[in-house]
Amino acid sequence: MITVNQILGNINQNSNLRKKYEEMLKNNLCERVVITRMESEKLRMRKSTDKKTDVAFIFEHNPNLRNNDIIFMDDNKMILLTLESESVAIITFKGYENKENIFPLSVKIGHRLGNLHRPIKVTKNQVIFPLQAETELEMLKKMFSSFNQFMDIRSENMIFEPDEGSNIHEH
């Protein structure tokens, strides 16, 4: 069993690790552990890689595990972490050329989303957050029906990584 208590880096953020990963991948020396977003916050868990290597995760603090983190590496093996894709809602904003509408619209939408207590990811014109059930999409469309001229809501399956600090909820 391999014990993991720290993250070595992420191939999306470190070009040297990316190169090492590509080399090891060519030589069939890479393995993957798949976890859910909820598991990515656990301090302790046990998993197996796609090549059946047993891995124990033991962290003192929230590890903030991300997709494509390297959790183990030696000369003969690299183990990469993969987050499982999940169903998310994507709100895409459109037609808000009237600058006077942006602030009230943002506050109202933020208030309604905040009441759902979900982690979010904000891009240039989108807000993305996990769905707990596919039936939620219809509820969201009804909840935001008065804003239809300013936004579209759809669901998609993707690897969801919230913006840092957006998954903190205290009350």
Secondary structure by P-SEA (a helix, b strand, c coil): ccccccccccccccaaaaaaaaaaaaaccbbbbbbccccccccccccccccbbbbbbbbcccccccccccccccccbbbbbbbbbbbbbbbbbcccccccaaaaaaaaaaaaaaaacccccccccbbbbbbcccaaaaaaaaaaccccccccccccccccccccccccccc
